[in-house]
Amino acid sequence: MNSLKRKDLLDIQSLSVEEILLICRSAKYFKDIFTRSVKSVPVLRGKAVCTLFYEPSTRTRISFELAAKRLSADLINFTVATSSVVKGESLIDTVHTLEAMKVDYIVMRHAASMAPHFLSRNINASVINAGDGFHAHPTQALLDTYSIMEQRESLDDGTLAGLHIGIIGDIKHSRVARSDIEAFTKLGAKVTICGPPTLVPDDFKLYGVDISYNLDELLPELNVINLLRIQKERQKGSLFPSLREYHRQFALTVERFRRCRDDVIVMHPGPVNRGIEIDDAVMESPKAIVNEQVTNGVAVRMAIFYLLAGGAPLEEMNEE
């Protein structure tokens, strides 16, 4: 299999283990391109990619745009704040406008869960979900999976079996947590979620994870610590006493970091709130791979574009 055999990439749930591994292994090839003097390949030459973001984004948006450019696509940056959306244009009318412009790929972020699914049913272009409400952020989960496998040198084995991964923080409001859980468990990892009870809903047990409210007990068991930020913009009311109290109980402080496994990996999808979920000194540790995740995000998104385009033997792609 050298393509995804599907039009869209909307969530992790619909991906098979084989498709997840195909994306990760293809990403390794595209990451190797970064070391070349010419970092582009002509995979999407003549194709148009539109980034359609209804919510703010830095890393995800720039990562997708850079991935499209490195694949030689024509890029359309749809800025909602300066578009007809502010004049009341509906999503379906925006969809029809993009279709009339013969866009080939739409990368969509939206505050409404399932909005990319709605888009995919109403347009012939390939739709890639860049985050929808609390529902899913599949490309973040794929780059997180790739980052762990790269660090553990397990890409060839194709498994996360034997790893205990902790996802710490605001689970309730996190689409990243939901997609990460689905990806990690599909590949055999044990996952424990941890945070204040108000931010770690009991119904997450349906995802096949363990739940902990005591970070100090959990940390020594973890091979991977995946920290999430407190999403105050998504919360209604105060769900914990204060940021100071959250830091005291659930931050990865220097003192807690000393009690972690020697080979632990520390991750964060960004943006990082230093001094709240993680201390500065821990962020600067070689065990923290936050910046490597950003690099890997470009490679993974290049791989997704490539595989949705039908794939081709990677060795046939030459420098421009």
C-alpha positions as a Markdown table, in Angstrom:
| # | Residue | x | y | z |
|---|---|---|---|---|
| 1 | Met | 0.0 | 0.0 | 0.0 |
| 2 | Asn | 1.5 | 3.3 | -1.0 |
| 3 | Ser | -1.6 | 5.6 | -0.7 |
| 4 | Leu | -4.4 | 6.1 | 1.8 |
| 5 | Lys | -7.1 | 5.0 | -0.7 |
| 6 | Arg | -9.4 | 7.7 | 0.7 |
| 7 | Lys | -10.3 | 11.2 | -0.3 |
| 8 | Asp | -10.1 | 12.9 | 3.1 |
| 9 | Leu | -8.3 | 12.6 | 6.4 |
| 10 | Leu | -10.8 | 13.6 | 9.1 |
| 11 | Asp | -10.0 | 11.6 | 12.3 |
| 12 | Ile | -7.8 | 8.9 | 13.8 |
| 13 | Gln | -10.8 | 6.6 | 14.5 |
| 14 | Ser | -11.3 | 5.9 | 10.8 |
| 15 | Leu | -7.6 | 5.1 | 10.1 |
| 16 | Ser | -6.3 | 1.5 | 10.3 |
| 17 | Val | -3.1 | 0.7 | 12.0 |
| 18 | Glu | -1.6 | 0.1 | 8.6 |
| 19 | Glu | -2.6 | 3.6 | 7.4 |
| 20 | Ile | -1.1 | 5.2 | 10.6 |
| 21 | Leu | 2.2 | 3.4 | 10.0 |
| 22 | Leu | 2.2 | 4.3 | 6.3 |
| 23 | Ile | 1.9 | 7.9 | 7.2 |
| 24 | Cys | 4.6 | 7.7 | 9.8 |
| 25 | Arg | 7.0 | 5.8 | 7.6 |
| 26 | Ser | 6.4 | 8.2 | 4.7 |
| 27 | Ala | 7.1 | 11.1 | 7.1 |
| 28 | Lys | 10.6 | 9.8 | 7.7 |
| 29 | Tyr | 11.3 | 10.1 | 4.0 |
| 30 | Phe | 10.0 | 13.7 | 3.9 |
| 31 | Lys | 12.0 | 14.6 | 7.0 |
| 32 | Asp | 15.1 | 13.5 | 5.3 |
| 33 | Ile | 14.4 | 16.0 | 2.6 |
| 34 | Phe | 14.9 | 18.8 | 5.1 |
| 35 | Thr | 18.6 | 18.1 | 5.1 |
| 36 | Arg | 19.0 | 18.8 | 1.3 |
| 37 | Ser | 19.9 | 22.1 | -0.2 |
| 38 | Val | 16.7 | 22.1 | -2.2 |
| 39 | Lys | 13.9 | 21.0 | 0.2 |
| 40 | Ser | 11.0 | 20.8 | -2.3 |
| 41 | Val | 9.6 | 18.0 | -4.5 |
| 42 | Pro | 7.1 | 18.3 | -7.3 |
| 43 | Val | 4.4 | 16.0 | -5.8 |
| 44 | Leu | 1.6 | 18.6 | -5.8 |
| 45 | Arg | 2.8 | 20.8 | -8.7 |
| 46 | Gly | -0.3 | 22.2 | -10.4 |
| 47 | Lys | -2.5 | 21.5 | -7.4 |
| 48 | Ala | -4.2 | 24.1 | -5.2 |
| 49 | Val | -4.2 | 23.9 | -1.4 |
| 50 | Cys | -6.5 | 26.1 | 0.7 |
| 51 | Thr | -6.0 | 26.6 | 4.4 |
| 52 | Leu | -9.4 | 27.4 | 5.8 |
| 53 | Phe | -9.0 | 28.3 | 9.5 |
| 54 | Tyr | -12.0 | 29.6 | 11.5 |
| 55 | Glu | -9.9 | 29.6 | 14.7 |
| 56 | Pro | -6.5 | 31.0 | 15.5 |
| 57 | Ser | -3.4 | 28.9 | 14.9 |
| 58 | Thr | 0.3 | 29.3 | 14.6 |
| 59 | Arg | 2.0 | 25.9 | 14.5 |
| 60 | Thr | -0.6 | 23.9 | 12.7 |
| 61 | Arg | -1.4 | 26.5 | 10.0 |
| 62 | Ile | 2.3 | 27.4 | 9.2 |
| 63 | Ser | 3.2 | 23.7 | 9.2 |
| 64 | Phe | 0.5 | 22.9 | 6.7 |
| 65 | Glu | 1.4 | 25.9 | 4.5 |
| 66 | Leu | 5.1 | 25.0 | 4.6 |
| 67 | Ala | 4.3 | 21.3 | 3.8 |
| 68 | Ala | 2.2 | 22.4 | 0.8 |
| 69 | Lys | 4.9 | 24.7 | -0.5 |
| 70 | Arg | 7.6 | 22.1 | -0.1 |
| 71 | Leu | 5.4 | 19.8 | -2.3 |
| 72 | Ser | 5.2 | 22.6 | -4.9 |
| 73 | Ala | 1.5 | 23.3 | -4.5 |
| 74 | Asp | -0.2 | 26.6 | -5.2 |
| 75 | Leu | -1.3 | 27.9 | -1.8 |
| 76 | Ile | -4.4 | 29.9 | -1.0 |
| 77 | Asn | -4.5 | 31.3 | 2.5 |
| 78 | Phe | -8.2 | 31.9 | 3.5 |
| 79 | Thr | -8.3 | 34.4 | 6.3 |
| 80 | Val | -11.8 | 34.3 | 7.8 |
| 81 | Ala | -11.4 | 37.6 | 9.6 |
| 82 | Thr | -11.1 | 39.4 | 6.2 |
| 83 | Ser | -13.5 | 37.2 | 4.2 |
| 84 | Ser | -17.2 | 37.2 | 3.5 |
| 85 | Val | -17.7 | 35.1 | 6.5 |
| 86 | Val | -17.7 | 38.2 | 8.6 |
| 87 | Lys | -20.5 | 39.5 | 6.4 |
| 88 | Gly | -22.6 | 36.5 | 7.2 |
| 89 | Glu | -21.7 | 34.0 | 4.5 |
| 90 | Ser | -22.6 | 30.4 | 5.5 |
| 91 | Leu | -20.2 | 27.5 | 5.5 |
| 92 | Ile | -22.0 | 25.9 | 2.7 |
| 93 | Asp | -21.7 | 29.0 | 0.5 |
| 94 | Thr | -18.0 | 29.3 | 1.3 |
| 95 | Val | -17.7 | 25.6 | 0.3 |
| 96 | His | -19.4 | 26.3 | -3.0 |
| 97 | Thr | -17.1 | 29.3 | -3.6 |
| 98 | Leu | -14.0 | 27.2 | -3.0 |
| 99 | Glu | -15.3 | 24.4 | -5.3 |
| 100 | Ala | -15.9 | 26.9 | -8.0 |
| 101 | Met | -12.3 | 27.9 | -7.7 |
| 102 | Lys | -11.3 | 24.3 | -8.3 |
| 103 | Val | -9.4 | 23.9 | -5.1 |
| 104 | Asp | -7.8 | 20.4 | -4.7 |
| 105 | Tyr | -7.1 | 20.3 | -1.0 |
| 106 | Ile | -8.8 | 22.1 | 1.9 |
| 107 | Val | -7.1 | 22.1 | 5.3 |
| 108 | Met | -9.8 | 23.1 | 7.8 |
| 109 | Arg | -9.9 | 24.2 | 11.4 |
| 110 | His | -13.3 | 25.0 | 12.9 |
| 111 | Ala | -14.8 | 25.6 | 16.4 |
| 112 | Ala | -17.7 | 23.3 | 15.5 |
| 113 | Ser | -17.1 | 19.5 | 16.0 |
| 114 | Met | -17.6 | 17.6 | 12.7 |
| 115 | Ala | -17.4 | 20.7 | 10.5 |
| 116 | Pro | -14.7 | 19.1 | 8.3 |
| 117 | His | -16.9 | 16.0 | 7.9 |
| 118 | Phe | -19.7 | 18.3 | 6.7 |
| 119 | Leu | -17.3 | 19.9 | 4.3 |
| 120 | Ser | -16.1 | 16.6 | 3.0 |
| 121 | Arg | -19.6 | 15.5 | 2.1 |
| 122 | Asn | -20.3 | 18.6 | 0.1 |
| 123 | Ile | -17.1 | 19.1 | -1.9 |
| 124 | Asn | -15.0 | 17.0 | -4.3 |
| 125 | Ala | -11.7 | 18.4 | -2.9 |
| 126 | Ser | -9.8 | 16.4 | -0.3 |
| 127 | Val | -10.4 | 17.7 | 3.2 |
| 128 | Ile | -7.9 | 17.5 | 6.0 |
| 129 | Asn | -9.0 | 18.1 | 9.5 |
| 130 | Ala | -6.7 | 20.6 | 11.3 |
| 131 | Gly | -8.8 | 20.5 | 14.5 |
| 132 | Asp | -12.6 | 20.6 | 15.0 |
| 133 | Gly | -14.1 | 21.7 | 18.3 |
| 134 | Phe | -13.4 | 19.3 | 21.1 |
| 135 | His | -13.6 | 16.4 | 18.7 |
| 136 | Ala | -10.4 | 15.6 | 16.9 |
| 137 | His | -6.9 | 16.8 | 15.8 |
| 138 | Pro | -5.7 | 13.9 | 13.7 |
| 139 | Thr | -2.5 | 15.4 | 12.3 |
| 140 | Gln | -1.3 | 16.4 | 15.7 |
| 141 | Ala | -1.9 | 12.8 | 16.9 |
| 142 | Leu | 0.0 | 11.5 | 13.9 |
| 143 | Leu | 3.0 | 13.7 | 14.4 |
| 144 | Asp | 3.0 | 12.8 | 18.1 |
| 145 | Thr | 2.9 | 9.1 | 17.2 |
| 146 | Tyr | 5.8 | 9.6 | 14.7 |
| 147 | Ser | 7.8 | 11.6 | 17.3 |
| 148 | Ile | 7.6 | 8.8 | 19.9 |
| 149 | Met | 8.4 | 6.1 | 17.4 |
| 150 | Glu | 11.3 | 8.1 | 16.1 |
| 151 | Gln | 12.7 | 8.6 | 19.6 |
| 152 | Arg | 12.2 | 4.9 | 20.4 |
| 153 | Glu | 13.5 | 3.8 | 17.0 |
| 154 | Ser | 10.4 | 1.7 | 16.6 |
| 155 | Leu | 9.2 | 2.8 | 13.2 |
| 156 | Asp | 10.3 | -0.5 | 11.6 |
| 157 | Asp | 8.6 | -2.5 | 14.4 |
| 158 | Gly | 5.4 | -0.5 | 13.9 |
| 159 | Thr | 4.3 | -0.6 | 17.5 |
| 160 | Leu | 4.1 | 1.4 | 20.8 |
| 161 | Ala | 3.6 | -1.8 | 22.8 |
| 162 | Gly | 5.3 | -1.8 | 26.1 |
| 163 | Leu | 5.2 | 2.0 | 26.5 |
| 164 | His | 3.2 | 3.8 | 29.2 |
| 165 | Ile | 2.1 | 7.2 | 28.0 |
| 166 | Gly | 0.7 | 9.8 | 30.3 |
| 167 | Ile | -1.5 | 12.7 | 29.0 |
| 168 | Ile | -1.5 | 15.4 | 31.6 |
| 169 | Gly | -3.7 | 18.5 | 31.9 |
| 170 | Asp | -7.0 | 19.8 | 30.4 |
| 171 | Ile | -8.3 | 16.5 | 29.0 |
| 172 | Lys | -11.9 | 17.7 | 28.9 |
| 173 | His | -11.5 | 20.5 | 26.4 |
| 174 | Ser | -8.7 | 18.8 | 24.3 |
| 175 | Arg | -9.2 | 17.5 | 20.8 |
| 176 | Val | -5.5 | 16.6 | 20.9 |
| 177 | Ala | -6.0 | 14.3 | 23.9 |
| 178 | Arg | -8.9 | 12.4 | 22.1 |
| 179 | Ser | -6.9 | 11.9 | 18.9 |
| 180 | Asp | -3.7 | 11.0 | 20.8 |
| 181 | Ile | -5.5 | 8.4 | 22.9 |
| 182 | Glu | -7.0 | 6.8 | 19.7 |
| 183 | Ala | -3.6 | 6.7 | 18.0 |
| 184 | Phe | -1.5 | 5.5 | 20.9 |
| 185 | Thr | -3.9 | 2.7 | 22.0 |
| 186 | Lys | -4.3 | 1.5 | 18.4 |
| 187 | Leu | -0.5 | 0.9 | 18.3 |
| 188 | Gly | -0.5 | -0.9 | 21.6 |
| 189 | Ala | 0.5 | 1.7 | 24.2 |
| 190 | Lys | -0.9 | 1.9 | 27.7 |
| 191 | Val | -2.4 | 5.4 | 28.2 |
| 192 | Thr | -3.2 | 7.1 | 31.5 |
| 193 | Ile | -4.8 | 10.5 | 31.6 |
| 194 | Cys | -4.2 | 12.8 | 34.6 |
| 195 | Gly | -5.4 | 16.2 | 35.9 |
| 196 | Pro | -7.9 | 17.8 | 38.2 |
| 197 | Pro | -11.1 | 15.8 | 38.4 |
| 198 | Thr | -13.0 | 18.7 | 36.8 |
| 199 | Leu | -10.8 | 18.4 | 33.7 |
| 200 | Val | -10.6 | 14.6 | 33.5 |
| 201 | Pro | -14.1 | 13.3 | 32.8 |
| 202 | Asp | -14.8 | 9.8 | 34.0 |
| 203 | Asp | -16.4 | 8.9 | 30.7 |
| 204 | Phe | -12.9 | 8.9 | 29.1 |
| 205 | Lys | -12.7 | 5.3 | 30.4 |
| 206 | Leu | -14.7 | 4.4 | 27.3 |
| 207 | Tyr | -11.5 | 5.1 | 25.3 |
| 208 | Gly | -9.7 | 2.3 | 27.1 |
| 209 | Val | -7.5 | 4.5 | 29.3 |
| 210 | Asp | -6.6 | 4.6 | 33.0 |
| 211 | Ile | -7.4 | 7.7 | 35.0 |
| 212 | Ser | -5.3 | 9.2 | 37.7 |
| 213 | Tyr | -5.6 | 12.3 | 39.8 |
| 214 | Asn | -2.2 | 12.0 | 41.4 |
| 215 | Leu | 0.7 | 13.1 | 39.2 |
| 216 | Asp | 3.4 | 12.3 | 41.8 |
| 217 | Glu | 2.4 | 8.7 | 41.9 |
| 218 | Leu | 2.0 | 8.4 | 38.2 |
| 219 | Leu | 5.2 | 10.0 | 36.9 |
| 220 | Pro | 7.8 | 7.3 | 37.8 |
| 221 | Glu | 5.8 | 4.8 | 35.7 |
| 222 | Leu | 5.7 | 6.8 | 32.5 |
| 223 | Asn | 7.9 | 6.4 | 29.4 |
| 224 | Val | 6.3 | 9.4 | 27.7 |
| 225 | Ile | 4.8 | 12.5 | 29.4 |
| 226 | Asn | 2.5 | 14.4 | 27.0 |
| 227 | Leu | 1.5 | 17.7 | 28.6 |
| 228 | Leu | -1.5 | 19.8 | 27.6 |
| 229 | Arg | -2.1 | 23.5 | 28.2 |
| 230 | Ile | -5.0 | 24.8 | 30.2 |
| 231 | Gln | -7.5 | 26.0 | 27.6 |
| 232 | Lys | -9.0 | 28.9 | 29.5 |
| 233 | Glu | -10.7 | 30.2 | 26.3 |
| 234 | Arg | -12.8 | 27.0 | 26.1 |
| 235 | Gln | -13.8 | 26.8 | 29.7 |
| 236 | Lys | -17.0 | 28.0 | 31.2 |
| 237 | Gly | -16.4 | 29.1 | 34.7 |
| 238 | Ser | -13.5 | 28.2 | 36.9 |
| 239 | Leu | -12.7 | 24.4 | 37.0 |
| 240 | Phe | -9.9 | 24.6 | 39.5 |
| 241 | Pro | -9.0 | 27.1 | 42.3 |
| 242 | Ser | -6.2 | 28.9 | 40.6 |
| 243 | Leu | -3.3 | 28.6 | 38.1 |
| 244 | Arg | -0.9 | 28.6 | 41.1 |
| 245 | Glu | -2.8 | 25.6 | 42.6 |
| 246 | Tyr | -2.8 | 23.8 | 39.2 |
| 247 | His | 1.0 | 24.3 | 39.0 |
| 248 | Arg | 1.5 | 23.0 | 42.5 |
| 249 | Gln | -0.4 | 19.7 | 41.8 |
| 250 | Phe | 0.0 | 19.0 | 38.1 |
| 251 | Ala | 2.9 | 20.9 | 36.6 |
| 252 | Leu | 6.1 | 19.1 | 35.5 |
| 253 | Thr | 8.4 | 20.9 | 37.8 |
| 254 | Val | 12.1 | 20.5 | 38.1 |
| 255 | Glu | 11.6 | 18.5 | 41.3 |
| 256 | Arg | 9.1 | 16.2 | 39.7 |
| 257 | Phe | 11.3 | 15.8 | 36.6 |
| 258 | Arg | 14.1 | 14.4 | 38.8 |
| 259 | Arg | 11.8 | 11.5 | 39.8 |
| 260 | Cys | 11.0 | 10.5 | 36.2 |
| 261 | Arg | 12.5 | 7.6 | 34.3 |
| 262 | Asp | 16.0 | 8.3 | 32.9 |
| 263 | Asp | 14.7 | 7.6 | 29.4 |
| 264 | Val | 11.5 | 9.6 | 29.7 |
| 265 | Ile | 10.3 | 11.7 | 26.7 |
| 266 | Val | 8.5 | 15.0 | 27.4 |
| 267 | Met | 6.1 | 16.3 | 24.8 |
| 268 | His | 3.7 | 19.2 | 24.4 |
| 269 | Pro | 1.5 | 20.1 | 21.3 |
| 270 | Gly | 1.9 | 23.9 | 22.0 |
| 271 | Pro | 1.5 | 26.6 | 22.7 |
| 272 | Val | 3.3 | 26.0 | 25.9 |
| 273 | Asn | 2.4 | 28.0 | 29.0 |
| 274 | Arg | 5.7 | 28.1 | 30.8 |
| 275 | Gly | 5.5 | 28.2 | 34.5 |
| 276 | Ile | 2.0 | 26.7 | 34.5 |
| 277 | Glu | 2.2 | 23.2 | 33.0 |
| 278 | Ile | 5.9 | 23.0 | 32.8 |
| 279 | Asp | 8.9 | 24.7 | 34.3 |
| 280 | Asp | 11.5 | 26.5 | 32.1 |
| 281 | Ala | 14.3 | 24.2 | 33.1 |
| 282 | Val | 12.4 | 21.1 | 32.0 |
| 283 | Met | 11.5 | 22.7 | 28.7 |
| 284 | Glu | 15.2 | 23.2 | 28.0 |
| 285 | Ser | 16.0 | 19.6 | 28.8 |
| 286 | Pro | 17.2 | 17.3 | 26.0 |
| 287 | Lys | 14.4 | 15.0 | 27.0 |
| 288 | Ala | 11.8 | 17.6 | 26.0 |
| 289 | Ile | 11.2 | 17.2 | 22.3 |
| 290 | Val | 8.7 | 20.0 | 21.8 |
| 291 | Asn | 10.6 | 21.7 | 19.0 |
| 292 | Glu | 11.3 | 18.3 | 17.3 |
| 293 | Gln | 7.5 | 17.8 | 17.3 |
| 294 | Val | 7.2 | 21.0 | 15.3 |
| 295 | Thr | 9.7 | 19.8 | 12.7 |
| 296 | Asn | 8.0 | 16.4 | 12.5 |
| 297 | Gly | 4.7 | 18.1 | 12.0 |
| 298 | Val | 5.8 | 19.5 | 8.6 |
| 299 | Ala | 7.1 | 16.0 | 7.6 |
| 300 | Val | 3.9 | 14.3 | 8.7 |
| 301 | Arg | 1.7 | 16.8 | 6.8 |
| 302 | Met | 3.8 | 16.5 | 3.7 |
| 303 | Ala | 3.3 | 12.7 | 4.0 |
| 304 | Ile | -0.5 | 13.1 | 4.3 |
| 305 | Phe | -0.7 | 15.4 | 1.2 |
| 306 | Tyr | 1.5 | 12.9 | -0.7 |
| 307 | Leu | -0.6 | 9.9 | 0.3 |
| 308 | Leu | -3.9 | 11.5 | -0.4 |
| 309 | Ala | -2.6 | 12.5 | -3.8 |
| 310 | Gly | -2.2 | 8.8 | -4.6 |
| 311 | Gly | 1.3 | 8.2 | -3.6 |
| 312 | Ala | 4.2 | 7.1 | -5.8 |
| 313 | Pro | 7.4 | 5.2 | -5.2 |
| 314 | Leu | 9.3 | 7.7 | -3.0 |
| 315 | Glu | 12.5 | 6.9 | -4.8 |
| 316 | Glu | 11.1 | 8.3 | -8.0 |
| 317 | Met | 10.8 | 11.8 | -6.6 |
| 318 | Asn | 13.8 | 13.9 | -7.5 |
| 319 | Glu | 14.9 | 17.4 | -6.4 |
| 320 | Glu | 13.6 | 20.2 | -8.4 |
